[in-house]
Amino acid sequence: MPILSLQEVRKSYRDVVAVDAVSFDVPRGALFGLLGPNGAGKTSLIRIITTITAADSGVIYFDGEKLNTSHPEHIGYMPEERGLYRKMKVGEHLIYLAQLKGMHTTDAKKKLLAMMERFEITSWWPKKVEELSKGMQQKIQFISTILHEPKLIILDEPFSGLDPINTNVIKDEIYALNQRGITVIFSTHRMEQVEQICEYLVLINKGKNVLQGKVAEIKDAFKEGIFRVTSDGTMNGNLNGLNILSHQTHELMVKAEPGHSPNELLRDLLNRGITIQGFEEVKPSLNEIFIRTVKSLDNA
């Protein structure tokens, strides 16, 4: 059973259709990418999933039940626009947010102290939020999102504004949470982040889901039989008859003939006297796949 299931969900704001009959499942325990350009409808979908707003039509199931107002206690949501009270002290603020999610004060304080020790930020406890840098505030917002150990975590552009070190700190924590069975949804327009982290994705454009499934299977479906061949010496040999896309001193980009396997191409290259150090298939990036998908829909 998926942790989240959307069926024909639709949402309009006056004459603008923000979410247009969107359907997809989020597998339980998945690292899941909700992809799309700015304005595609991702945030509108998240606001519906978290019950901040209601869909005009369609059905959503959370953990096997029709979505209702009790479910946000089991969801952690980190919005792109951070929502901390700037005048509150960090420790008090985080305990207050945990209480809103149903945690007892004693449990919240105990867990929070342990988490702040793990993040090496215990000295921030008495500081006011406004005294922290943007990156520090983002860490605090992330802690508030996960402190109550929700079944589902939704992160909207979670690495925006973070330096590489703190980005890796957050990534490591996300992987640890996922190892404990918590489902994580990344909402982002940064395709490369989803390639690095997620196993599944749904691609939203103009309020519609235009592509969904396992990341590896989607990339396999869009591959074109292009291979990168590298050599530690000059790339020489008989190149006649090969479908060469680019030719450099130590690298060759070649496209296999339709129906030819990688083994057949490799054997052909070796028979032509080409010295090979590396041989790998070049699959399109998610960004390339998105552009090709959108273009094909526009031209349909």
N, C-alpha and C positions, 0 to 999 in steps of 0.2 A: 504494500500500500504506500503510495507517495505521501510525503509529509504535507504537500500542498498540491492542489489540483484546481486549475482554472478552466471553466467551461463557458465559452461564448460570452466573455465579460465585455461589457460596453459602458463607456462613460463619456458624456458630452458636457461641455460648458457653453451654454447658449448655442451658437451656431458652429462651434468647433468640436469635432469628434476627437477626443484625446486618446481613447482606447476603443478599438473597433473590432469587436467579436474575437477577442484574444482567448486562445485555449492552449494550455500546456501543463505538464506535470513536473514537479520537482521531486526527484527520487529522495527517499529518506537517507540521511547521512551523506548527501552529495555536496561537493563544492560546485556551485552552479552559477553561471554567468548570465546576467540579464543585460544584454548588449543593445546598443543603438546610439545614434547621434543625439546631440542635445535637441530636446523638443520632440523626441520620438514617442513619448508616452510612458517612459519608464517610471518617473516619479508619480504620475497619476495612478499607475498600477500598484505601486508600493503603498500609496495612501489608502487604496481600497483594501489591500491585503491586511494592513494594520488597523483597519476599521476607522481610520481618521475621516474618510469619506465613504459613501456607499456607491456601489455600482448602479447604473440605471437598469441594467438587465444582466442576466447570466448568473452562474452559481460558482461559489468557491468553497472547497472543502479543505479544512485544516485538520491534520491528524485523524482523518476518517470521519470528521463531523462537519456539518455545514457551518461555515464561519459565523461566529457570534462574538458579542462584546466581552466574553470571558477569555477569549484566545490571546489577546495582546499580552497577558501575563506570561505567556509561554513564547513570546516573540521579542527579540532584541532588535531595535531599529536605530541605526546611526545615520541620520540624514546628512545630506551634503551641506546644508546650511546648519551649522552647529547651534544648539539651543541651550547653552549653559547660562545660569544666573551669575552675572559677572561679579556681583557684590558678595556672594556667598563664599565661605571657606570650602576648600576642596573636600576635606573629609566629611564635613556636615552635608555638603551638597550631594555627594555620592551616596551617603546613607539615606538621605531623603528620597533620592531617585529609586534606590533599592526598595524602600518602603512602598513607593507607588506601585511597584511590581509585586507586592505581596510578601516581601521578606520581613522577618522579625528583626528589630533593631540590633539585638545581640548577635544574631547570625550574620547580619549584614556587616557589622563592624569587624567581626572575626575574619570573614572572608576578604573584606576590603584590605585589612592590614596585611594579610598574607599576599594578596595580589600586588599591593604597592611595594612590598618587599621584593617580590619577583621582578617587578619593573624598575626597582631601585629608585623609587620616588617617594619614600616615606617622609622626606623633609617637606614635601608639598602639602601635607595634611593641613597645617594651619594657615596656608597662604590663601588669599582671595583669588578667585578665578581670573580676575582682571590683571593680576600681577604676573600671570603666566604668558609665555609666548604662544603664538598660534599653534606651533607643533606640540607644545606641552598640553594645551587645551584639547587638542585632538586626541592625545593619549587618555586624558580624563574622560572625554566623551566615549572613547572605545571601552574603557573600563565600565562605565555606566551601562553600556549596551550588553555586556557579557556577564556582569556580576551575579545576576539572578539565575545563571545557567539555563537560558531558554532552550527550547527544542529547535527553534529556527532563529538564525541571526541574519539580518538584512543590512548590508553595508553599502551606502550610496557614496561612490567616489572616496573610499576610505583612505587612500594614500595621497590625496590632494594636499599639497603644502608640506609634506613630510620629507625630511632629508633621507638619504639612502640607509643610514644606520637605523633610524626609527622605523622606516618602512620595513626593514627586515625583522625588527622586534615585533611589530604588529603581525607580519606574515607568520612568524614562528608561533605566535599565540593562536592564530587562526588554525594552523595545521594541528596544534595540540588539541584545540576544541573539537576539530573534526575527527581526530583519532578517538575521541570519547563519544562519537556518534551524533554530534550536533551538526545540523544542516546549515550551510552558509550560502547565502545569495549575494553575489557581487553585482551591483548596478553600476555600470560604467560605460563611457564611450571610448575607453582606452582598450582597444582590442588586444594589444600585446600582453596586458596584465591577465586577461582571461586565458590566453594561450599558456602562460606560465603556471597558472594556479588551478584552473577549473577543468573538470572532466566532462561536464554537460553545459549546454548553453541554449538560450533562446534569443533570437535576433529580432528586435522590434524596429519598424520603420513606418513613420506616419500613422502610428497607432495600431498597426497590424503586426502579428508575428509572421515573419517571412522565412525563417529558417530555425530549426531546432533539432537537438539530438546530442550525441556524444561528440566532443570536439575532434577526437581522432577519426571518427567515422565521417564527419563532415569534411575534414581535410582530405581524407582518402577519396571521397566522392568528387572533389574538385581538382584532384591532381591530373597532370597532363603528360605524364611519362617523361618529365625533364630530369636529367641527371647531371650532377657536377662531378667532373673527373679532374683530379689533381695529380701533379707529378713533382718530384723534388729536382727534376732537371728540366730541360727545354721540352715542351710538349711537341713531339715529332711523330713521325710515322705516316702511314697512308690514311689521309682524312677524306679522300674522294668518296662521294656517295653518302656520307653521314649528314644528318640533318643538324648542322651546327648552328647554335643560337649565338654563341660568343666564343672567341678564341683568344686567350692570353698566353703569355710565356709558360706559366705553370698551371693554367686552369682552362678547362674546356667545358662549355655548357652544351649538351647535346640532347636532342629529343629522340626517343625510341620510336621506331616504326609502329604503326597500329598493330596490335596483336602480339608484339614482341615482348618477352619477359625481360626483367632486369638481367637475368643470367645470360640470355641470348645477346643482349647489348654488350655486356662485359666481355663475353667470349669473342664477339666481333672486334672489339677494341684491342684485345690482346693479340688476336690473329693479325691485326694491322701493324703490329710492332710498336704500339704505344705503351710506354712505361707508365704504370699506374701506381700511385701511392695512396690515393683516396678515391672512393666511388660511393656517392650517396644520391638518393632521390630528393629532388627539391619540390617540396609541397607548398602550395600557396599559403600566405598568411591569412589570418581571419579578416584583416583589413582588405586584402585583395578579394577575398570571397564575398565580403559585404558589398564592395563596389560592383562586382560582377552580378551579384544577385539583384541589387537595386536597379542596375541598368537594364537587366533582362526583364524585370517587372515593368519598368517605365516604357520599354519598347514593345511590350506585349499588346 
